[in-house]
Amino acid sequence: MSSELLDALTALEQQKGISRDVLIEAIEAALVTAYKRNFNQAQNVRVDINLATGTMLVYSRKDVVEEVADDRLQISLEDARVINPHYAIGDVVEEEVTPRNFGRIAAQTAKQVVTQRVREAERGLIYEEYVDREDDIVNGIVERLDARNIYVGLGKVEAVLPANEQIQTETYRPHERIKVYITKVERTTRGPQVFVSRTHPGLLRRLFEMEVPEIFEGIVEIKSIAREAGDRSKISVFAHNDEIDPVGSCVGAKGARVQTIVNELSGEKIDIVEWSEDPVVFVANALSPSKVIDVQVNEEEKSTTVVVPDYQLSLAIGKRGQNARLAAKLTGWKIDIKSETDARELGIYPNENSPQLIIENLDEEELDDFDFYKEEE
């Protein structure tokens, strides 16, 4: 081995973070295999690399025994003591057997090992970098498309955007810059494989964290997200500081903050509602933009019956039931929507817990919890 190769191993240790000792051990093991393959040898051998001189020597290793069964692996005590009179049964005799033209094979093998280890190390570093970015948002460039998948360049690696993770209303073009959400990073024989998404609710969460400082700083918390990518989403937020308006913080001045996110998601509508631990208030908020006049809760079945004005029924349910469906996902409660007329006919509205019957007995602070009712009034 030339001193230049040794210098190269040292440089690799510094630049790629690959230990030189690990490379040397790998080269030695590969040279043993190369020796046996190229010289049709079956004996037990080891390869010694002299770092000072850059030379490589092959040594055969034979066990000292009383009776030799295989002269490729064993040596008699008598023959061993010809080499060194101090040998005893059970010792190992080493003898140099370096072939004359071993240098060429050694250099080629060493190059292959170093190349392979460098490739493995680079893949390992890329894997470690991106596995730490799972559940995070990254910028990428659309590189190519096939019948199902879109391949997004993230710099050091090409990520896969599967068909079921693409927003159906979006058209992706080569060289287009897009934001994607890393859902999974896997090790494969061909290197790390990164999977990304444009439909994951986590993408919406990360976009709000980027656009709303109050969320990034933890003053406002995103409690839940319900998303039908490309069409409509609902997000519930809560402020840990009573002086902060969580919904207003997310909307921004003249809607600037939320509009930036809407633009990034190709016009996807986003409803931002205030979270409440009271299911009556939370469910009513979640059905926004529809007005709600009563919410009746069944704790055992985790279900609610919501009463809305007659003219608001279609708005509450939404196109193809979307508004009600997203509200149920957002709150975690089953929601059955009734018009005011139907609720009165069924005798379920008004009742003793209906807002219009109890609102007169509430103080001003408690009254705030029924803002959804007061707005309708």
C-alpha positions in Angstrom: 0.0 0.0 0.0 1.4 3.4 -1.0 1.8 6.2 1.5 -0.6 8.2 -0.7 -3.4 5.7 0.1 -2.6 6.1 3.8 -2.8 9.8 3.4 -6.2 9.3 1.7 -7.4 7.3 4.6 -6.5 10.0 7.0 -8.2 12.6 4.8 -11.4 10.4 4.7 -11.3 10.2 8.5 -11.3 14.0 8.7 -13.8 14.8 5.9 -16.3 11.9 6.1 -15.9 10.9 9.8 -14.9 7.4 8.9 -12.4 6.0 11.4 -9.1 5.1 9.8 -8.8 2.0 12.0 -12.2 0.8 10.8 -11.1 1.2 7.2 -7.8 -0.7 7.9 -9.7 -3.6 9.5 -12.1 -3.7 6.6 -9.2 -3.7 4.1 -7.4 -6.5 5.9 -10.6 -8.6 6.0 -11.1 -8.0 2.2 -7.5 -8.9 1.4 -7.8 -12.2 3.2 -10.8 -13.0 0.9 -9.0 -11.7 -2.2 -5.9 -13.8 -1.4 -8.0 -17.0 -1.0 -9.9 -16.3 -4.1 -7.1 -15.3 -6.4 -4.5 -17.8 -5.3 -6.9 -20.7 -4.7 -5.8 -21.1 -1.1 -7.9 -22.6 1.7 -5.5 -22.1 4.6 -6.1 -19.9 7.6 -4.3 -16.5 6.9 -4.2 -13.0 8.1 -3.1 -9.8 6.4 -0.9 -7.3 8.2 -0.8 -3.7 7.0 2.3 -1.8 8.2 1.2 1.9 8.5 4.7 3.1 8.8 6.0 1.5 5.6 2.7 1.1 3.7 3.4 -2.5 3.0 1.0 -5.5 3.2 2.1 -9.0 4.2 0.1 -12.2 4.2 0.8 -14.7 6.9 -0.5 -18.3 7.1 -1.7 -19.5 10.5 -1.4 -23.1 11.5 -2.2 -24.8 14.8 0.5 -26.9 16.5 -0.8 -30.4 16.9 0.5 -33.9 17.7 -1.0 -35.5 14.5 -1.6 -33.4 11.4 -5.0 -34.0 9.8 -4.9 -31.1 7.4 -1.5 -29.6 6.5 -3.1 -26.4 5.3 -4.4 -25.6 8.8 -2.1 -27.6 11.1 1.6 -28.3 11.7 3.2 -31.0 13.8 5.0 -30.1 17.0 8.3 -31.4 15.5 8.1 -29.2 12.4 7.0 -26.2 14.5 10.1 -26.6 16.7 12.3 -26.5 13.7 11.0 -22.9 13.2 11.1 -22.1 17.0 12.0 -24.5 19.7 9.7 -22.8 22.1 6.5 -23.8 20.3 4.1 -26.1 22.2 0.9 -28.0 21.5 -2.0 -25.5 20.9 0.2 -22.6 19.8 -0.2 -20.9 16.4 2.6 -20.8 13.9 2.7 -17.9 11.5 4.7 -17.9 8.3 4.8 -15.2 5.6 3.2 -16.4 2.3 2.8 -13.1 0.5 2.6 -13.8 -3.2 5.0 -11.9 -5.5 2.2 -10.1 -7.4 -0.1 -9.5 -4.4 0.5 -5.8 -4.4 -1.6 -5.2 -7.5 -4.5 -7.2 -6.2 -4.1 -5.6 -2.8 -4.3 -2.1 -4.2 -7.4 -2.9 -6.3 -9.1 -4.5 -3.3 -8.2 -1.7 -1.0 -9.7 0.8 -3.4 -13.0 -1.1 -3.7 -13.2 -1.4 0.1 -12.6 2.3 0.7 -15.1 3.3 -2.0 -17.7 1.0 -0.5 -17.1 2.3 3.0 -17.2 5.9 1.9 -20.5 5.2 0.1 -21.9 3.5 3.2 -20.7 6.3 5.5 -22.3 9.0 3.3 -25.6 7.0 3.2 -25.4 6.7 7.0 -24.8 10.4 7.4 -27.7 11.3 5.1 -30.0 8.8 6.9 -29.1 10.3 10.3 -29.7 13.8 9.0 -33.1 13.1 7.6 -34.4 10.6 10.2 -34.0 13.5 12.7 -36.2 15.6 10.4 -39.2 13.2 10.4 -42.4 15.1 11.1 -40.8 18.3 9.8 -41.3 20.5 6.7 -38.6 21.0 4.1 -38.3 22.8 0.8 -37.7 20.7 -2.3 -37.6 20.8 -6.1 -39.7 18.6 -8.3 -37.1 16.6 -10.3 -39.2 14.0 -12.2 -42.5 12.3 -12.4 -43.7 8.8 -13.3 -47.1 7.2 -13.5 -47.6 7.3 -9.8 -44.9 9.0 -7.8 -43.3 12.4 -7.9 -39.6 12.6 -7.0 -38.5 15.7 -5.0 -34.9 16.8 -4.7 -34.0 17.8 -1.1 -30.4 18.4 -1.8 -28.5 15.3 -0.7 -31.3 12.9 -1.3 -34.3 12.4 -3.6 -37.6 12.0 -1.8 -40.7 10.1 -2.9 -44.1 11.9 -3.0 -46.5 8.9 -3.5 -49.8 9.4 -5.3 -51.9 9.1 -2.1 -49.8 11.9 -0.5 -50.4 14.3 -3.4 -53.0 17.0 -3.4 -55.3 15.9 -6.2 -56.1 19.5 -7.2 -52.4 20.4 -7.7 -50.3 20.0 -10.8 -46.6 19.4 -10.2 -44.1 20.5 -12.8 -40.4 19.7 -13.1 -38.1 22.3 -11.4 -41.0 23.7 -9.4 -40.2 24.5 -5.7 -42.6 23.0 -3.2 -42.8 22.5 0.6 -43.3 18.9 1.7 -43.7 17.1 5.0 -41.3 14.2 5.8 -43.4 11.3 7.0 -40.9 8.5 7.0 -37.2 7.7 6.5 -36.0 4.2 5.8 -32.7 2.4 5.3 -32.5 0.4 2.1 -29.8 -1.4 0.2 -29.7 1.5 -2.2 -29.3 4.1 0.6 -31.8 6.1 2.7 -35.3 6.4 1.3 -37.3 9.5 2.3 -41.1 9.7 1.9 -42.9 13.0 1.9 -46.4 14.3 1.8 -48.5 17.3 0.8 -51.7 16.0 2.4 -50.5 15.2 5.9 -52.1 17.3 8.7 -48.6 17.8 10.0 -47.8 20.0 7.0 -50.6 22.4 8.0 -49.3 22.4 11.6 -45.7 23.2 10.5 -46.9 25.9 8.1 -48.7 27.7 11.0 -45.7 27.3 13.2 -43.6 29.1 10.5 -46.1 31.9 9.9 -47.5 32.5 13.4 -44.8 33.5 15.9 -47.2 33.0 18.8 -47.5 29.3 17.9 -43.7 28.9 17.4 -43.1 30.4 20.8 -45.8 28.3 22.5 -48.0 31.1 23.5 -50.8 29.8 21.2 -51.2 26.0 20.9 -52.7 24.0 18.1 -54.9 21.5 19.8 -56.3 19.5 16.8 -56.4 19.5 13.0 -58.9 18.0 10.6 -57.9 18.1 7.0 -59.3 17.1 3.6 -56.2 18.1 1.6 -56.8 20.5 -1.3 -60.3 21.3 -0.3 -60.8 22.3 3.3 -59.3 22.1 6.7 -60.2 23.0 10.3 -57.8 23.8 13.0 -58.5 24.4 16.7 -56.2 26.7 18.7 -55.9 27.7 22.4 -54.0 30.6 24.0 -52.2 30.1 27.3 -52.4 33.8 27.9 -55.9 35.2 28.4 -54.8 38.5 26.8 -54.0 36.8 23.5 -56.7 36.1 20.8 -55.6 32.7 19.4 -57.8 32.9 16.3 -56.8 36.5 15.6 -53.1 35.6 16.0 -53.4 32.8 13.4 -55.5 34.9 11.0 -53.1 37.9 11.1 -53.7 41.5 10.1 -56.2 41.6 7.3 -55.8 37.8 7.1 -52.2 38.0 5.9 -50.9 35.0 7.9 -53.5 32.5 7.0 -53.6 33.7 3.4 -49.9 32.8 3.1 -50.7 29.3 4.1 -53.8 29.1 1.9 -51.6 30.2 -1.1 -49.0 27.5 -0.2 -51.7 24.9 -0.3 -53.2 26.0 -3.6 -56.3 27.7 -2.2 -57.3 25.1 0.4 -59.9 26.8 2.7 -58.9 26.9 6.4 -61.3 27.4 9.3 -59.6 28.5 12.5 -61.7 28.0 15.6 -61.0 28.4 19.3 -60.6 25.2 21.3 -62.5 24.7 24.6 -62.5 21.9 27.1 -66.3 22.3 27.2 -67.7 20.2 24.4 -70.7 22.4 24.1 -68.6 25.4 23.2 -66.0 23.4 21.2 -68.5 21.6 19.0 -70.3 24.9 18.3 -67.1 26.6 17.4 -66.0 23.7 15.2 -69.1 24.0 13.0 -68.1 27.5 12.0 -69.0 29.3 9.8 -72.5 28.0 10.6 -74.3 29.5 13.6 -75.3 27.2 16.4 -78.2 27.8 18.9 -77.9 24.6 21.0 -75.6 21.7 21.7 -76.8 18.7 23.7 -74.1 16.3 24.9 -74.2 12.6 25.6 -71.0 11.9 27.6 -71.5 8.1 27.6 -71.6 7.8 23.8 -69.3 10.8 23.3 -71.9 12.2 20.9 -73.7 15.6 20.5 -76.9 16.8 19.0 -76.5 20.3 17.5 -79.4 22.6 16.7 -79.0 25.2 14.1 -81.4 27.8 12.6 -83.3 26.4 9.6 -81.6 28.6 7.1 -78.2 27.5 8.4 -78.8 23.7 8.1 -77.1 23.2 4.7 -74.2 25.4 5.8 -73.7 23.5 9.0 -73.7 20.2 7.2 -71.6 21.5 4.3 -71.1 20.3 0.8 -71.3 16.5 0.8 -71.4 16.7 4.6 -67.8 18.1 4.7 -68.3 20.7 7.4 -69.9 18.3 9.8 -67.4 15.6 9.0 -64.4 17.9 9.6 -66.0 19.2 12.8 -66.4 15.7 14.1 -62.8 14.9 13.3 -61.6 18.1 14.9 -63.5 17.6 18.2 -63.5 13.9 18.5 -67.2 13.9 19.1 -70.0 12.5 17.0 -72.2 15.3 15.7 -75.9 15.0 14.7 -77.2 18.2 13.3 -80.9 19.2 13.5 -82.7 22.2 12.2 -84.5 24.3 14.8 -87.9 23.3 13.3 -87.1 19.6 13.4 -85.6 19.8 16.9 -88.8 21.5 18.1 -91.0 18.9 16.5 -88.9 16.1 18.1 -89.3 17.8 21.5 -85.5 18.0 22.0 -85.4 21.8 21.8 -85.7 23.9 23.8 -84.9 22.1 27.0 -83.8 23.1 30.5 -80.2 23.2 29.3 -80.8 25.2 26.2 -78.9 28.5 26.1 -82.1 30.6 25.6 -83.6 29.3 28.8 -80.5 29.7 31.0 -78.8 32.7 29.5 -80.7 35.1 31.7 -79.2 33.5 34.9 -75.6 33.8 33.8 -73.2 36.5 34.9 -71.2 38.5 32.3 -68.1 36.2 32.4 -70.2 33.0 32.1 -72.1 34.6 29.3 -69.0 34.7 27.1 -69.1 31.0 26.8 -72.3 31.4 24.8 -70.9 33.7 22.2 -72.0 31.3 19.5 -75.6 31.7 20.7 -75.5 35.5 21.2 -74.2 36.1 17.7 -77.2 34.4 16.3 -79.5 36.5 18.5 
